[in-house]
Amino acid sequence: MSDPNSPDVAIIGGGPAGSTAAAMLAMAGRRVTLLEKSAHPRFHIGESLLPRNLDILERLGVLEEVRGIGVHKPGAEFVSDRTGRSAAFPFAKALNRSRTHAWQVKRSEFDTLLFANARRRGATMLENTRVTDIRFGAVGERPTVLARDAAGAVLELRPRYLLDASGRDTFLAGRMRVKDSNKYNNTAATYAHFRGVERRGGELDGYISIHLAEDGWFWLIPLPGDIMSIGFVGNQSAWKGRKGSAAELFLARIAGSPTVAARSRGAEIVSEVYSTGNYSYRARQGHGDGYLMIGDAYGFVDPMFSTGVLMAMTSGELGAAAADAWLDDPARGRRLAARTNRELARSMERISWLIYRVNDPVMRSLFMAPRNTLWMRDGIINMLAGNLYGELRAIVPVLAFKTVYQVLSALHRMGLGPAMPEAMPAAPLGAAAAE
Ligand SMILES: Cc1cc2nc3c(=O)[nH]c(=O)nc-3n(C[C@H](O)[C@H](O)[C@H](O)COP(=O)(O)OP(=O)(O)OC[C@H]3O[C@@H](n4cnc5c(N)ncnc54)[C@H](O)[C@@H]3O)c2cc1C
């Protein structure tokens, strides 16, 4: 009989990364125990999925279940507070058209579904069980994982391999002091669920809306049951010197954005108001002898392009393959662990190039008037659909977009080049809408 306290793999955290890895390992016939400190269903942010997510959901066997809890999402829309204009990016125009939609989900339901799926596949899934300590022994020795359940009982596991999927708690990276915060993306977010917010109709039905405000941006994500998730992400100056409760500050931000205020007139808040600070980071050392960090436990980038869940599930799948390989052949497992971190790091870098520049008037002008010369627009949509893994066909369009941006930026700095609507003084909404 196998000892339940000595599984092949232990996983810290039952979010998308951990539950994906647990299901994949169980499907590969491995004995896996996942420890989750909370109990599902629980609130979590990260509600807008990307088309590339659908492949993983299919491999997990939960595609139809997720369809049943999601709002169909055929694209992303950017709305300018300066001009009141909207630019649509339909996924059907991406270079890779194998998936032309995604879904938007309440994470409480989505995470419960992924967690239950891993249990159904044979993983041991423990809730209300917080990992409190990890002790690594000599090379080749099993680590000791200490955890505490809701009743205070201590659990001691001796897995052969450990996956850290503890999300922004960054359990291992924090303890090992290998977490590097990104000084170029030091933002904070405030968010809540609302009822009665105006939803987009017609071709934009189901789109996520990204509203570009003066000193940050809003997301408006339509969820089932007339719920709209609204969040504001701003850098430190957007919050500095402002007084009041989180809810008061958030409502003031909404009132200060003409385009978001127009859509949320008469709406009511139906959740707590949440805040998250100190944004992007990455672990310098994300794997080692017998362990690997996946999902947000390894790294996180600003959520403007809704990439977090996709990256978490991608690294959950790659991480499961690395753990599975390590159990039979540690050298191969180490190579796959390095690849898991590398893929995630590269995806984060690719999307960060856009994120760092999103408050720049030249970048905003390009986004608000997308052109398809050299497939630039389709190349950007390709990234927005979650194709972050260096596809050959995307090289020319993305390079063309970056070159156009650099040239226009240089001209803009010299006071030359075309007029940029996003660099003009803000117009009153009424005037813009009437244009
Ligand atoms: C403001 C904001 C908006 C976002 N919007 C989007 C979006 O629209 N789309 C998108 O794709 N992504 C979005 N994201 C990113 C997304 O939330 C994350 O990338 C995603 O949830 C990562 O999944 P994960 O499994 O790595 O971590 P998580 O989902 O955070 O799961 C980690 C789990 O580990 C558990 N845990 C932590 N510590 C311990 C411990 N010691 N012991 C046991 N369990 C533990 C936690 O309880 C949690 O359940 C957003 C993020 C933020 C901050």
The ligand as an SDF file (V2000), in Angstrom:
LIG
                    3D

 53 58  0  0  0  0  0  0  0  0999 V2000
   -6.3850   43.0820  -10.4740 C   0  0  0  0  0  0  0  0  0  0  0  0
   -6.1750   41.8440  -11.2750 C   0  0  0  0  0  0  0  0  0  0  0  0
   -6.9540   41.5790  -12.3970 C   0  0  0  0  0  0  0  0  0  0  0  0
   -6.7420   40.4120  -13.1420 C   0  0  0  0  0  0  0  0  0  0  0  0
   -7.4940   40.1750  -14.2650 N   0  0  0  0  0  0  0  0  0  0  0  0
   -7.2580   39.0700  -15.0020 C   0  0  0  0  0  0  0  0  0  0  0  0
   -8.0710   38.7460  -16.1430 C   0  0  0  0  0  0  0  0  0  0  0  0
   -9.0110   39.4480  -16.4880 O   0  0  0  0  0  0  0  0  0  0  0  0
   -7.7720   37.6130  -16.8320 N   0  0  0  0  0  0  0  0  0  0  0  0
   -6.7560   36.7790  -16.4740 C   0  0  0  0  0  0  0  0  0  0  0  0
   -6.5100   35.7740  -17.1440 O   0  0  0  0  0  0  0  0  0  0  0  0
   -6.0040   37.0410  -15.3860 N   0  0  0  0  0  0  0  0  0  0  0  0
   -6.2310   38.1490  -14.6470 C   0  0  0  0  0  0  0  0  0  0  0  0
   -5.5050   38.3720  -13.5200 N   0  0  0  0  0  0  0  0  0  0  0  0
   -4.4470   37.4160  -13.1710 C   0  0  0  0  0  0  0  0  0  0  0  0
   -5.0360   36.1700  -12.4920 C   0  0  0  0  0  0  0  0  0  0  0  0
   -5.7660   36.5420  -11.3580 O   0  0  0  0  0  0  0  0  0  0  0  0
   -3.8970   35.2590  -12.0680 C   0  0  0  0  0  0  0  0  0  0  0  0
   -2.8590   35.2910  -13.0180 O   0  0  0  0  0  0  0  0  0  0  0  0
   -4.3350   33.8090  -11.8730 C   0  0  0  0  0  0  0  0  0  0  0  0
   -5.3260   33.7210  -10.8970 O   0  0  0  0  0  0  0  0  0  0  0  0
   -3.1170   32.9540  -11.4680 C   0  0  0  0  0  0  0  0  0  0  0  0
   -3.5020   31.6570  -11.1450 O   0  0  0  0  0  0  0  0  0  0  0  0
   -2.6300   30.8160  -10.0830 P   0  0  0  0  0  0  0  0  0  0  0  0
   -3.2540   29.4990  -10.0040 O   0  0  0  0  0  0  0  0  0  0  0  0
   -1.2040   30.9570  -10.4070 O   0  0  0  0  0  0  0  0  0  0  0  0
   -2.8230   31.6130   -8.7090 O   0  0  0  0  0  0  0  0  0  0  0  0
   -4.1830   31.8480   -7.8680 P   0  0  0  0  0  0  0  0  0  0  0  0
   -5.3560   31.8510   -8.7640 O   0  0  0  0  0  0  0  0  0  0  0  0
   -3.9590   33.0770   -7.0540 O   0  0  0  0  0  0  0  0  0  0  0  0
   -4.2760   30.5770   -6.9280 O   0  0  0  0  0  0  0  0  0  0  0  0
   -3.3470   30.4010   -5.8890 C   0  0  0  0  0  0  0  0  0  0  0  0
   -4.0060   29.5760   -4.8080 C   0  0  0  0  0  0  0  0  0  0  0  0
   -3.0300   29.2330   -3.8320 O   0  0  0  0  0  0  0  0  0  0  0  0
   -3.6250   29.2820   -2.5520 C   0  0  0  0  0  0  0  0  0  0  0  0
   -2.5400   29.4420   -1.5790 N   0  0  0  0  0  0  0  0  0  0  0  0
   -1.7190   30.4900   -1.4140 C   0  0  0  0  0  0  0  0  0  0  0  0
   -0.8390   30.2720   -0.4260 N   0  0  0  0  0  0  0  0  0  0  0  0
   -1.1070   29.0330    0.0620 C   0  0  0  0  0  0  0  0  0  0  0  0
   -0.5530   28.2420    1.1030 C   0  0  0  0  0  0  0  0  0  0  0  0
    0.4610   28.6830    1.8630 N   0  0  0  0  0  0  0  0  0  0  0  0
   -1.0620   27.0250    1.3220 N   0  0  0  0  0  0  0  0  0  0  0  0
   -2.0940   26.5330    0.5810 C   0  0  0  0  0  0  0  0  0  0  0  0
   -2.6800   27.2550   -0.4040 N   0  0  0  0  0  0  0  0  0  0  0  0
   -2.1830   28.4900   -0.6750 C   0  0  0  0  0  0  0  0  0  0  0  0
   -4.5720   30.4540   -2.6310 C   0  0  0  0  0  0  0  0  0  0  0  0
   -5.5950   30.3880   -1.6690 O   0  0  0  0  0  0  0  0  0  0  0  0
   -5.1060   30.3160   -4.0690 C   0  0  0  0  0  0  0  0  0  0  0  0
   -6.3090   29.5800   -4.1180 O   0  0  0  0  0  0  0  0  0  0  0  0
   -5.7350   39.5110  -12.7520 C   0  0  0  0  0  0  0  0  0  0  0  0
   -4.9730   39.7660  -11.6050 C   0  0  0  0  0  0  0  0  0  0  0  0
   -5.1880   40.9090  -10.8720 C   0  0  0  0  0  0  0  0  0  0  0  0
   -4.3470   41.1580   -9.6450 C   0  0  0  0  0  0  0  0  0  0  0  0
  1  2  1  0
  2  3  1  0
  2 52  2  0
  3  4  2  0
  4  5  1  0
  4 50  1  0
  5  6  2  0
  6  7  1  0
  6 13  1  0
  7  8  2  0
  7  9  1  0
  9 10  1  0
 10 11  2  0
 10 12  1  0
 12 13  2  0
 13 14  1  0
 14 15  1  0
 14 50  1  0
 15 16  1  0
 16 17  1  0
 16 18  1  0
 18 19  1  0
 18 20  1  0
 20 21  1  0
 20 22  1  0
 22 23  1  0
 23 24  1  0
 24 25  2  0
 24 26  1  0
 24 27  1  0
 27 28  1  0
 28 29  2  0
 28 30  1  0
 28 31  1  0
 31 32  1  0
 32 33  1  0
 33 34  1  0
 33 48  1  0
 34 35  1  0
 35 36  1  0
 35 46  1  0
 36 37  1  0
 36 45  1  0
 37 38  2  0
 38 39  1  0
 39 40  1  0
 39 45  2  0
 40 41  1  0
 40 42  2  0
 42 43  1  0
 43 44  2  0
 44 45  1  0
 46 47  1  0
 46 48  1  0
 48 49  1  0
 50 51  2  0
 51 52  1  0
 52 53  1  0
M  END
$$$$
